[in-house]
C-alpha cells in the first residue's frame, strides 16, 4: 500500500494574535494579545489554514496575564504538567520568558523594552520551538521576528517574511547575544548599518537592522497589498528608508516578492454583529441600516433623519498617514454645501487631530451635524451599519481594512487611490453598474471634496437604484475579501517556495 505523503508543516511566528480555533490546542480560544491588525491577520490566517487541513503551527510569546493564566497558585509539579500538556499536545507553541508573563499589552512605550521582548521571543523560537516543531517552512511577521529568516536560511528551511508595517529597530550583535541568542552561526545572513568586515569587528560596533534583516534573510517576502509593494519599489514614498526600499526592490526584481491583501475579521458581519440594533443581509439592508442610523444619531446627538447622508471616519486621526487634515480643511464647506440635505459626519477615532475637529465643531456649532467620539469598538461597529459612506483619504495605505469592512456593512468607501485602497476600491460607474466606492487621485483637499461630491451624487439617485447597488457591493465584498481567499494566496506562496531549490 502506497504511503500517503504528509502535508508540509508550516510554523507561523507572530508577536501578537487573537483567539484561534479550538482544534489548534488547549486554551486556543483564550490566546488574545492584540496591539493592531497583525493580531487579527495572524489569527485569521492560521485559522483558515487549519480549516483547510494544513499542518499549521503557531509560535507566540506566552503573555500569561493577557492569556489569563495564573500559575501562581499551582505547585511546581502542576506547573510542569501544565506546560508539558500545553506545548506537547498542541499546535500552539509559547515562547517562555519572564519579560512576557506580567504584561498588560503587547508593546510598551520604551524602545529598550521592545528590543528585549523581540530577542527573548526569537531566542525561544530558534532554540526550542523550531527544533521541537521541525517545520518545512517558517512564516515570520514584522521586525520582532527579523532575525529568524537569516537563521532559517542557515538551517536550510524556506522562510517567508511578511511586512505589515515599515517599522524597524537597530541593535548590535553583542546586545543580542547578551540576551542569550547566539548569532555567530548566521551573522552573515543579517543586514547591518554598514558592510561588515568580519564577525568580531561587527559584533559591538555595527548595528543590525531587524526589519531589513528579515527582508534580506528571507527566501520570499510579501507586503499586505500588491500596489503598496509596487509603490515601494518605484520609490513613491519618501518616508521609507532607502536601504529598506532597495532590499525590497531586490527581492521584487528577483521574483521573490508579492502582495497579499489582508481580510476583515469574521466578527465584522452585519448578519451577526451584536453591537447593532438591527442585523441585516444584502437583501434587507435598507431597513436594517435605517434602524441603525437612527440609533446612532440618537446616541451621538446628530439630527435624527433616516434619509440623511452619513459619512463615517473609522481610522486613527493621524495627519501623517490618514489624511484627516484634508477633511478638516473642507468640513465647513461640505456641511454648508449640503446643509439642506442634512449631511452628517461621524468621527469615532482617537489621535492627534481629534482636538482640531472638536474645535471646528465648537466654533461653527455643528454639534447636530458632526460628532467626534473617542474610539469605542461597539460604537464603531454601529457606525459602519449606520453610515452610507466611509472616509479614507490616506496619503499611503499598506493595506487598510475599513474600506473592506465598510462594504460588508453596505457603507461605500470614499478613498484616495493608493496602496491597498487601490486594490480594493473601484470608482462607481453609474451607467454600467460597476464599482464599489469613490476614488480620487491627488492627495489634497480638493480631491477629497470631489469624491464626496461624487458620493452625494450617488446618494441623490432613486432609492431602488441605490438599494440594488449597495446589495451588489455587499455580496461581492464577502466573496472577494475573506480569510479563505487570503489563506489560499499564502498557500500558493508556500507551495511555490517548497518547490524551488534553496539558494
LUMGUKE-741848 format. One record per residue (C-alpha): x, y, z; residue number from 1; residue in one letter. Coordinates in Angstrom, 1 decimal, padded with zeros to 4 digits. Layout:
<recs>
(rec (X,Y,Z),NUM,"A")
...
</recs>
This chain:
<recs>
(rec (000.0,000.0,000.0),1,"X")
(rec (001.3,003.4,-001.0),2,"X")
(rec (002.1,005.6,002.0),3,"X")
(rec (000.3,008.9,001.9),4,"X")
(rec (002.5,011.9,001.6),5,"X")
(rec (002.3,014.2,004.6),6,"X")
(rec (001.4,017.8,004.3),7,"X")
(rec (004.2,020.3,004.7),8,"X")
(rec (004.5,021.6,008.3),9,"X")
(rec (004.1,025.4,008.5),10,"X")
(rec (005.3,027.4,011.5),11,"X")
(rec (003.8,030.9,011.7),12,"X")
(rec (005.8,033.1,014.0),13,"X")
(rec (004.0,036.2,015.3),14,"X")
(rec (004.3,038.5,018.3),15,"X")
(rec (000.5,039.1,018.6),16,"X")
(rec (-002.7,037.1,017.8),17,"X")
(rec (-006.3,036.9,018.6),18,"X")
(rec (-008.2,033.7,019.5),19,"X")
(rec (-007.6,030.5,017.5),20,"X")
(rec (-009.8,027.5,016.5),21,"X")
(rec (-010.3,025.1,019.5),22,"X")
(rec (-008.8,022.2,017.4),23,"X")
(rec (-005.4,024.1,017.5),24,"X")
(rec (-004.8,023.1,021.1),25,"X")
(rec (-005.5,023.6,024.7),26,"X")
(rec (-006.7,027.2,025.6),27,"X")
(rec (-006.7,028.2,021.9),28,"X")
(rec (-009.8,030.4,022.4),29,"X")
(rec (-008.1,032.3,025.3),30,"X")
(rec (-004.9,033.4,023.5),31,"X")
(rec (-005.7,037.0,022.8),32,"X")
(rec (-002.8,039.5,022.6),33,"X")
(rec (-003.6,042.3,020.2),34,"X")
(rec (-001.9,045.7,019.5),35,"X")
(rec (-003.1,046.1,015.9),36,"X")
(rec (-004.1,044.5,012.7),37,"X")
(rec (-001.3,042.0,012.8),38,"X")
(rec (-003.1,040.1,015.6),39,"X")
(rec (-006.3,039.7,013.5),40,"X")
(rec (-004.4,038.8,010.4),41,"X")
(rec (-002.3,036.2,012.2),42,"X")
(rec (-005.3,034.6,013.8),43,"X")
(rec (-007.4,034.6,010.7),44,"X")
(rec (-004.6,033.2,008.5),45,"X")
(rec (-003.7,030.4,011.0),46,"X")
(rec (-007.4,029.6,011.5),47,"X")
(rec (-008.1,029.5,007.7),48,"X")
(rec (-005.0,027.3,007.1),49,"X")
(rec (-006.2,024.9,009.9),50,"X")
(rec (-009.7,024.7,008.4),51,"X")
(rec (-008.3,023.9,005.0),52,"X")
(rec (-006.4,021.0,006.6),53,"X")
(rec (-002.9,022.4,006.6),54,"X")
(rec (-000.4,021.2,009.1),55,"X")
(rec (000.0,024.6,010.6),56,"X")
(rec (001.6,025.5,013.9),57,"X")
(rec (002.0,029.0,015.6),58,"X")
(rec (004.7,030.4,017.8),59,"X")
(rec (004.0,033.4,020.0),60,"X")
(rec (005.1,034.8,023.4),61,"X")
(rec (003.5,033.4,026.5),62,"X")
(rec (001.7,036.5,027.8),63,"X")
(rec (000.3,034.8,030.9),64,"X")
(rec (-001.5,037.8,032.2),65,"X")
(rec (-003.2,038.6,028.9),66,"X")
(rec (-004.0,034.9,028.4),67,"X")
(rec (-005.5,034.8,031.9),68,"X")
(rec (-003.2,032.0,033.1),69,"X")
(rec (-002.5,032.1,036.8),70,"X")
(rec (000.3,029.7,037.6),71,"X")
(rec (000.9,031.4,041.0),72,"X")
(rec (-001.4,029.1,042.9),73,"X")
(rec (000.0,025.9,041.3),74,"X")
(rec (002.7,023.8,042.9),75,"X")
(rec (005.8,023.3,040.8),76,"X")
(rec (004.7,019.8,039.7),77,"X")
(rec (001.4,021.2,038.4),78,"X")
(rec (003.2,023.9,036.6),79,"X")
(rec (005.4,021.4,034.8),80,"X")
(rec (002.5,019.2,034.0),81,"X")
(rec (000.5,022.2,032.6),82,"X")
(rec (003.4,023.4,030.5),83,"X")
(rec (004.1,019.9,029.2),84,"X")
(rec (000.5,019.3,028.3),85,"X")
(rec (000.1,022.7,026.6),86,"X")
(rec (003.3,022.6,024.5),87,"X")
(rec (003.3,018.9,023.6),88,"X")
(rec (-000.3,018.3,022.7),89,"X")
(rec (-000.9,021.5,020.8),90,"X")
(rec (-000.1,023.2,017.5),91,"X")
(rec (000.4,026.4,019.6),92,"X")
(rec (004.0,026.9,020.9),93,"X")
(rec (004.6,029.5,023.6),94,"X")
(rec (007.9,031.3,024.0),95,"X")
(rec (008.7,031.3,027.7),96,"X")
(rec (010.5,034.3,029.3),97,"X")
(rec (009.7,036.3,032.3),98,"X")
(rec (009.5,039.5,030.2),99,"X")
(rec (006.2,038.3,028.7),100,"X")
(rec (004.5,036.9,031.8),101,"X")
(rec (003.2,040.0,033.6),102,"X")
(rec (002.5,042.3,030.6),103,"X")
(rec (-000.9,044.0,030.1),104,"X")
(rec (-000.1,044.9,026.5),105,"X")
(rec (001.9,043.5,023.6),106,"X")
(rec (004.2,046.6,023.3),107,"X")
(rec (005.4,049.2,025.7),108,"X")
(rec (006.4,052.8,025.1),109,"X")
(rec (010.1,052.0,025.9),110,"X")
(rec (012.2,051.1,022.9),111,"X")
(rec (014.6,049.1,025.0),112,"X")
(rec (011.8,047.0,026.4),113,"X")
(rec (010.6,046.2,022.8),114,"X")
(rec (014.1,045.1,021.9),115,"X")
(rec (014.3,042.8,025.0),116,"X")
(rec (010.9,041.2,024.1),117,"X")
(rec (011.9,040.7,020.5),118,"X")
(rec (015.2,039.0,021.3),119,"X")
(rec (013.6,036.8,024.0),120,"X")
(rec (010.9,035.7,021.6),121,"X")
(rec (013.3,034.9,018.8),122,"X")
(rec (015.7,033.1,021.1),123,"X")
(rec (013.0,030.8,022.3),124,"X")
(rec (011.7,030.2,018.7),125,"X")
(rec (015.2,029.4,017.4),126,"X")
(rec (016.5,027.4,020.4),127,"X")
(rec (013.4,025.5,021.4),128,"X")
(rec (010.3,025.8,019.2),129,"X")
(rec (011.9,025.2,015.7),130,"X")
(rec (013.7,022.1,017.0),131,"X")
(rec (010.5,020.7,018.5),132,"X")
(rec (008.2,021.5,015.5),133,"X")
(rec (010.7,020.6,012.8),134,"X")
(rec (008.9,022.9,010.2),135,"X")
(rec (009.2,022.5,006.5),136,"X")
(rec (008.6,026.3,006.1),137,"X")
(rec (008.6,029.2,008.5),138,"X")
(rec (006.4,032.3,008.1),139,"X")
(rec (007.6,035.4,010.1),140,"X")
(rec (005.9,038.7,010.6),141,"X")
(rec (007.4,042.2,011.1),142,"X")
(rec (010.6,043.4,012.8),143,"X")
(rec (010.1,041.4,016.0),144,"X")
(rec (010.9,038.3,014.0),145,"X")
(rec (013.5,039.8,011.8),146,"X")
(rec (016.4,037.6,012.9),147,"X")
(rec (014.7,034.3,012.2),148,"X")
(rec (014.8,034.4,008.4),149,"X")
(rec (018.6,034.6,008.4),150,"X")
(rec (018.8,031.7,010.9),151,"X")
(rec (016.3,029.7,008.8),152,"X")
(rec (018.4,030.2,005.7),153,"X")
(rec (021.4,028.8,007.6),154,"X")
(rec (019.3,025.8,008.7),155,"X")
(rec (018.0,025.2,005.1),156,"X")
(rec (014.4,025.9,006.0),157,"X")
(rec (012.4,028.1,003.5),158,"X")
(rec (011.2,031.3,005.2),159,"X")
(rec (008.5,033.8,004.2),160,"X")
(rec (008.7,037.3,005.8),161,"X")
(rec (005.6,039.4,005.8),162,"X")
(rec (005.9,043.2,006.1),163,"X")
(rec (002.8,044.6,007.9),164,"X")
(rec (004.4,047.9,009.0),165,"X")
(rec (007.6,049.7,007.8),166,"X")
(rec (009.0,050.0,011.3),167,"X")
(rec (012.4,048.7,012.4),168,"X")
(rec (014.8,048.6,015.3),169,"X")
(rec (018.6,048.6,015.2),170,"X")
(rec (020.8,046.8,017.8),171,"X")
(rec (024.3,045.2,017.9),172,"X")
(rec (025.1,041.5,017.8),173,"X")
(rec (026.7,042.0,021.2),174,"X")
(rec (023.4,043.2,022.8),175,"X")
(rec (021.5,040.3,021.1),176,"X")
(rec (024.0,037.7,022.4),177,"X")
(rec (023.9,039.2,025.9),178,"X")
(rec (020.2,038.3,025.9),179,"X")
(rec (021.1,034.6,025.2),180,"X")
(rec (020.8,034.3,021.5),181,"X")
(rec (023.9,033.2,019.7),182,"X")
(rec (024.1,034.9,016.3),183,"X")
(rec (027.5,033.6,015.3),184,"X")
(rec (026.2,030.7,013.1),185,"X")
(rec (024.0,033.1,010.9),186,"X")
(rec (025.5,036.5,011.4),187,"X")
(rec (026.4,036.8,007.7),188,"X")
(rec (022.6,036.5,006.8),189,"X")
(rec (021.7,039.7,008.7),190,"X")
(rec (021.7,043.3,007.4),191,"X")
(rec (023.9,045.9,009.1),192,"X")
(rec (024.2,049.7,009.1),193,"X")
(rec (027.4,049.4,007.1),194,"X")
(rec (029.0,046.5,005.2),195,"X")
(rec (030.6,044.2,007.8),196,"X")
(rec (034.3,043.4,007.7),197,"X")
(rec (034.2,040.3,010.0),198,"X")
(rec (032.3,039.0,012.9),199,"X")
(rec (034.5,040.3,015.7),200,"X")
(rec (034.7,043.8,014.1),201,"X")
(rec (030.9,043.8,013.5),202,"X")
(rec (029.8,042.4,016.8),203,"X")
(rec (029.9,045.5,019.0),204,"X")
(rec (030.1,048.4,016.6),205,"X")
(rec (027.9,047.7,013.6),206,"X")
(rec (024.1,047.6,014.5),207,"X")
(rec (021.8,045.1,012.9),208,"X")
(rec (018.6,046.5,011.3),209,"X")
(rec (015.9,044.0,012.3),210,"X")
(rec (013.3,044.7,009.7),211,"X")
(rec (015.8,044.8,006.8),212,"X")
(rec (017.4,041.6,008.1),213,"X")
(rec (014.1,039.9,007.8),214,"X")
(rec (013.8,041.1,004.3),215,"X")
(rec (017.4,040.3,003.4),216,"X")
(rec (017.4,036.8,005.0),217,"X")
(rec (014.0,035.6,003.8),218,"X")
(rec (013.6,033.4,000.8),219,"X")
(rec (010.4,035.2,-000.1),220,"X")
(rec (008.7,038.4,001.2),221,"X")
(rec (005.3,039.9,000.9),222,"X")
(rec (003.6,043.2,001.7),223,"X")
(rec (-000.1,043.3,002.6),224,"X")
(rec (-001.2,044.7,-000.8),225,"X")
(rec (000.2,044.3,-004.3),226,"X")
(rec (000.0,048.1,-005.1),227,"X")
(rec (001.9,049.1,-001.9),228,"X")
(rec (004.7,046.7,-002.9),229,"X")
(rec (004.9,048.3,-006.3),230,"X")
(rec (004.9,051.8,-004.8),231,"X")
(rec (007.8,050.9,-002.5),232,"X")
(rec (009.8,049.5,-005.4),233,"X")
(rec (009.0,052.6,-007.6),234,"X")
(rec (010.2,054.9,-004.8),235,"X")
(rec (006.7,056.6,-004.3),236,"X")
(rec (007.1,057.0,-000.5),237,"X")
(rec (009.9,059.2,000.8),238,"X")
(rec (009.3,058.0,004.4),239,"X")
(rec (010.7,054.6,003.6),240,"X")
(rec (014.4,054.4,004.3),241,"X")
(rec (016.4,053.9,001.1),242,"X")
(rec (018.1,050.7,002.3),243,"X")
(rec (014.7,049.1,003.2),244,"X")
(rec (013.4,050.1,-000.3),245,"X")
(rec (016.5,048.7,-002.0),246,"X")
(rec (016.2,045.3,-000.3),247,"X")
(rec (012.5,045.0,-001.1),248,"X")
(rec (013.2,046.0,-004.7),249,"X")
(rec (016.0,043.4,-004.9),250,"X")
(rec (013.6,040.7,-003.8),251,"X")
(rec (010.9,042.0,-006.2),252,"X")
(rec (013.1,042.0,-009.2),253,"X")
(rec (014.4,038.6,-008.3),254,"X")
(rec (010.8,037.3,-008.4),255,"X")
(rec (010.8,036.7,-004.6),256,"X")
(rec (008.2,039.3,-003.5),257,"X")
(rec (004.5,039.6,-003.8),258,"X")
(rec (001.5,041.4,-002.3),259,"X")
(rec (-001.4,039.7,-000.4),260,"X")
(rec (-004.3,041.6,000.9),261,"X")
(rec (-005.5,041.1,004.5),262,"X")
(rec (-009.1,040.4,005.1),263,"X")
(rec (-011.6,041.7,007.8),264,"X")
(rec (-012.1,039.7,010.9),265,"X")
(rec (-015.0,037.3,010.7),266,"X")
(rec (-016.8,039.1,013.5),267,"X")
(rec (-017.3,042.0,011.1),268,"X")
(rec (-020.6,040.8,009.9),269,"X")
(rec (-023.9,042.8,009.9),270,"X")
(rec (-025.9,039.5,009.9),271,"X")
(rec (-024.5,038.5,013.3),272,"X")
(rec (-023.0,041.7,014.9),273,"X")
(rec (-024.2,042.0,018.5),274,"X")
(rec (-023.3,045.8,018.5),275,"X")
(rec (-026.1,046.6,016.0),276,"X")
(rec (-029.7,047.4,017.0),277,"X")
(rec (-030.9,045.6,013.8),278,"X")
(rec (-029.0,042.9,012.0),279,"X")
(rec (-029.3,042.7,008.2),280,"X")
(rec (-028.3,041.0,005.0),281,"X")
(rec (-027.8,042.3,001.4),282,"X")
(rec (-031.4,041.6,000.7),283,"X")
(rec (-032.9,043.6,003.6),284,"X")
(rec (-030.1,046.1,004.2),285,"X")
(rec (-032.3,049.2,003.6),286,"X")
(rec (-034.5,048.8,006.7),287,"X")
(rec (-031.6,047.4,008.8),288,"X")
(rec (-029.3,050.3,008.0),289,"X")
(rec (-032.0,052.9,008.7),290,"X")
(rec (-032.7,051.4,012.1),291,"X")
(rec (-029.0,051.5,013.0),292,"X")
(rec (-028.7,055.1,011.6),293,"X")
(rec (-031.5,056.3,013.9),294,"X")
(rec (-029.9,054.6,016.9),295,"X")
(rec (-026.5,056.1,016.1),296,"X")
(rec (-028.0,059.6,015.6),297,"X")
(rec (-029.9,059.4,018.9),298,"X")
(rec (-026.8,058.1,020.7),299,"X")
(rec (-024.4,060.8,019.4),300,"X")
(rec (-026.7,063.9,019.2),301,"X")
(rec (-026.9,064.2,015.4),302,"X")
(rec (-030.1,065.2,013.7),303,"X")
(rec (-032.4,062.2,013.7),304,"X")
(rec (-033.1,061.7,010.0),305,"X")
(rec (-033.1,058.2,008.4),306,"X")
(rec (-032.6,059.8,005.0),307,"X")
(rec (-029.6,062.0,006.0),308,"X")
(rec (-026.3,061.0,004.2),309,"X")
(rec (-023.9,059.9,006.9),310,"X")
(rec (-020.1,059.9,006.4),311,"X")
(rec (-018.1,057.8,008.9),312,"X")
(rec (-014.4,058.3,009.7),313,"X")
(rec (-013.1,054.9,011.1),314,"X")
(rec (-009.3,055.4,011.2),315,"X")
(rec (-007.0,056.9,013.8),316,"X")
(rec (-006.7,060.7,013.4),317,"X")
(rec (-003.1,060.6,012.1),318,"X")
(rec (-002.3,063.6,009.8),319,"X")
(rec (000.9,061.9,008.6),320,"X")
(rec (-000.8,059.0,007.0),321,"X")
(rec (-004.6,059.1,007.2),322,"X")
(rec (-005.3,062.5,005.6),323,"X")
(rec (-007.6,063.8,008.4),324,"X")
(rec (-006.3,067.3,007.8),325,"X")
(rec (-007.9,067.2,004.3),326,"X")
(rec (-011.3,066.6,005.9),327,"X")
(rec (-010.7,069.4,008.4),328,"X")
(rec (-009.8,071.8,005.6),329,"X")
(rec (-013.1,071.3,003.8),330,"X")
(rec (-015.5,070.3,006.6),331,"X")
(rec (-017.2,073.7,006.9),332,"X")
(rec (-017.7,073.9,003.1),333,"X")
(rec (-019.1,070.4,002.8),334,"X")
(rec (-021.5,070.8,005.7),335,"X")
(rec (-022.9,074.0,004.2),336,"X")
(rec (-022.9,072.8,000.6),337,"X")
(rec (-025.3,070.0,001.6),338,"X")
(rec (-026.9,071.7,004.6),339,"X")
(rec (-030.5,071.3,003.2),340,"X")
(rec (-029.8,067.5,002.8),341,"X")
(rec (-028.6,067.2,006.5),342,"X")
(rec (-025.2,065.8,005.5),343,"X")
(rec (-023.6,064.4,008.7),344,"X")
(rec (-020.0,063.3,009.6),345,"X")
(rec (-019.3,060.8,012.4),346,"X")
(rec (-015.7,060.5,013.7),347,"X")
(rec (-015.2,057.6,016.0),348,"X")
(rec (-011.4,057.6,016.4),349,"X")
(rec (-008.6,058.7,018.6),350,"X")
(rec (-005.4,060.5,017.5),351,"X")
(rec (-003.5,063.8,017.3),352,"X")
(rec (-006.1,065.6,015.2),353,"X")
(rec (-009.1,064.9,017.3),354,"X")
(rec (-008.9,068.3,019.0),355,"X")
(rec (-008.8,070.1,015.7),356,"X")
(rec (-012.2,068.5,014.8),357,"X")
(rec (-013.7,069.3,018.2),358,"X")
(rec (-012.6,072.9,017.8),359,"X")
(rec (-014.2,073.1,014.3),360,"X")
(rec (-017.5,071.7,015.7),361,"X")
(rec (-017.5,074.1,018.6),362,"X")
(rec (-016.6,077.2,016.5),363,"X")
(rec (-019.4,076.6,014.0),364,"X")
(rec (-021.8,075.0,016.4),365,"X")
(rec (-022.0,071.8,014.2),366,"X")
(rec (-023.0,069.5,017.1),367,"X")
(rec (-026.1,068.2,015.4),368,"X")
(rec (-024.2,067.7,012.1),369,"X")
(rec (-020.8,066.4,013.2),370,"X")
(rec (-020.0,064.0,016.1),371,"X")
(rec (-016.5,063.5,017.4),372,"X")
(rec (-016.2,060.4,019.7),373,"X")
(rec (-013.3,058.6,021.3),374,"X")
(rec (-012.8,055.2,019.8),375,"X")
(rec (-015.2,052.5,021.1),376,"X")
(rec (-015.5,049.2,019.3),377,"X")
(rec (-019.2,048.8,019.7),378,"X")
(rec (-019.9,052.4,018.6),379,"X")
(rec (-017.6,051.9,015.7),380,"X")
(rec (-019.5,048.8,014.6),381,"X")
(rec (-022.8,050.7,014.9),382,"X")
(rec (-021.3,053.5,012.8),383,"X")
(rec (-020.4,051.1,010.0),384,"X")
(rec (-024.0,049.9,010.0),385,"X")
(rec (-025.5,053.4,010.3),386,"X")
(rec (-023.4,055.2,007.7),387,"X")
(rec (-023.8,055.5,004.0),388,"X")
(rec (-020.1,056.2,003.3),389,"X")
(rec (-016.7,055.7,004.9),390,"X")
(rec (-013.9,058.2,004.6),391,"X")
(rec (-010.3,057.1,003.9),392,"X")
(rec (-008.3,059.8,002.2),393,"X")
(rec (-004.9,058.3,003.1),394,"X")
(rec (-001.6,059.6,002.0),395,"X")
(rec (-000.4,056.0,001.9),396,"X")
(rec (-002.0,052.7,002.9),397,"X")
(rec (-000.1,049.4,003.2),398,"X")
(rec (-003.4,047.5,003.1),399,"X")
(rec (-006.3,049.1,005.1),400,"X")
(rec (-009.3,047.1,006.4),401,"X")
(rec (-012.0,049.7,007.0),402,"X")
(rec (-012.6,050.1,003.3),403,"X")
(rec (-013.3,046.3,003.1),404,"X")
(rec (-015.3,046.2,006.4),405,"X")
(rec (-017.5,049.1,005.2),406,"X")
(rec (-018.5,047.1,002.1),407,"X")
(rec (-019.6,044.2,004.3),408,"X")
(rec (-021.9,046.7,006.1),409,"X")
(rec (-023.2,048.4,002.9),410,"X")
(rec (-021.3,051.6,003.6),411,"X")
(rec (-019.5,052.8,000.4),412,"X")
(rec (-015.8,053.8,000.8),413,"X")
(rec (-014.5,057.2,-000.3),414,"X")
(rec (-010.8,056.8,-000.7),415,"X")
(rec (-007.6,058.1,-002.2),416,"X")
(rec (-006.1,055.9,-005.0),417,"X")
(rec (-003.1,054.5,-003.1),418,"X")
(rec (-001.8,051.1,-001.8),419,"X")
(rec (-004.4,048.7,-000.6),420,"X")
(rec (-007.2,051.2,-001.3),421,"X")
(rec (-006.3,051.0,-005.0),422,"X")
(rec (-006.5,047.2,-004.8),423,"X")
(rec (-009.9,047.1,-003.1),424,"X")
(rec (-012.0,050.0,-004.3),425,"X")
(rec (-013.1,050.8,-007.9),426,"X")
(rec (-014.8,054.1,-008.7),427,"X")
(rec (-018.6,053.7,-009.3),428,"X")
(rec (-019.8,053.8,-012.9),429,"X")
(rec (-023.5,054.7,-012.6),430,"X")
(rec (-024.3,053.6,-016.2),431,"X")
(rec (-022.5,050.3,-016.2),432,"X")
(rec (-023.5,049.4,-012.6),433,"X")
(rec (-019.9,048.6,-011.7),434,"X")
(rec (-017.5,049.8,-008.9),435,"X")
(rec (-017.8,049.8,-005.2),436,"X")
(rec (-016.8,053.3,-004.0),437,"X")
(rec (-015.5,056.7,-004.8),438,"X")
(rec (-011.8,057.2,-005.7),439,"X")
(rec (-009.7,060.4,-006.0),440,"X")
(rec (-006.1,060.6,-007.1),441,"X")
(rec (-004.5,063.8,-005.9),442,"X")
(rec (-003.6,063.9,-002.2),443,"X")
(rec (-005.3,067.3,-001.4),444,"X")
(rec (-008.5,068.7,000.0),445,"X")
(rec (-009.9,069.4,-003.5),446,"X")
(rec (-009.6,065.7,-004.4),447,"X")
(rec (-011.4,064.7,-001.3),448,"X")
(rec (-014.1,067.3,-001.9),449,"X")
(rec (-014.6,065.9,-005.5),450,"X")
(rec (-015.0,062.4,-004.1),451,"X")
(rec (-017.5,063.5,-001.5),452,"X")
(rec (-019.5,065.3,-004.3),453,"X")
(rec (-019.5,062.0,-006.3),454,"X")
(rec (-020.8,060.1,-003.2),455,"X")
(rec (-023.5,062.7,-002.8),456,"X")
(rec (-024.4,062.4,-006.5),457,"X")
(rec (-024.9,058.7,-005.8),458,"X")
(rec (-027.0,059.4,-002.8),459,"X")
(rec (-029.3,061.5,-004.9),460,"X")
(rec (-030.1,058.6,-007.2),461,"X")
(rec (-033.5,056.9,-006.9),462,"X")
(rec (-033.8,054.7,-003.8),463,"X")
(rec (-034.2,051.5,-005.8),464,"X")
(rec (-031.1,052.2,-007.8),465,"X")
(rec (-029.0,052.7,-004.7),466,"X")
(rec (-030.5,049.7,-002.9),467,"X")
(rec (-029.6,047.4,-005.8),468,"X")
(rec (-026.0,048.9,-006.0),469,"X")
(rec (-025.4,048.5,-002.2),470,"X")
(rec (-026.7,045.0,-002.2),471,"X")
(rec (-024.3,044.1,-005.0),472,"X")
(rec (-021.4,045.6,-003.2),473,"X")
(rec (-022.1,043.7,000.0),474,"X")
(rec (-022.4,040.4,-001.8),475,"X")
(rec (-019.2,040.9,-003.9),476,"X")
(rec (-017.2,042.0,-000.8),477,"X")
(rec (-017.9,038.7,001.1),478,"X")
(rec (-016.6,036.8,-002.0),479,"X")
(rec (-013.5,039.0,-002.5),480,"X")
(rec (-012.4,039.8,001.0),481,"X")
(rec (-012.4,036.8,003.2),482,"X")
(rec (-009.8,034.7,005.1),483,"X")
(rec (-010.1,031.7,002.9),484,"X")
(rec (-009.1,033.7,-000.1),485,"X")
(rec (-006.2,035.3,001.8),486,"X")
(rec (-005.1,031.9,003.1),487,"X")
(rec (-005.2,030.4,-000.4),488,"X")
(rec (-002.8,033.1,-001.6),489,"X")
(rec (-000.4,032.2,001.2),490,"X")
(rec (-000.7,028.5,000.5),491,"X")
(rec (000.2,029.2,-003.1),492,"X")
(rec (003.3,031.0,-002.0),493,"X")
(rec (004.2,028.2,000.5),494,"X")
(rec (003.9,025.7,-002.3),495,"X")
(rec (006.0,027.7,-004.7),496,"X")
(rec (008.7,028.2,-002.0),497,"X")
(rec (008.7,024.5,-001.2),498,"X")
(rec (009.1,023.5,-004.9),499,"X")
(rec (012.0,025.8,-005.7),500,"X")
(rec (015.6,025.0,-004.7),501,"X")
(rec (017.1,027.0,-001.8),502,"X")
(rec (019.9,029.4,-002.5),503,"X")
</recs>
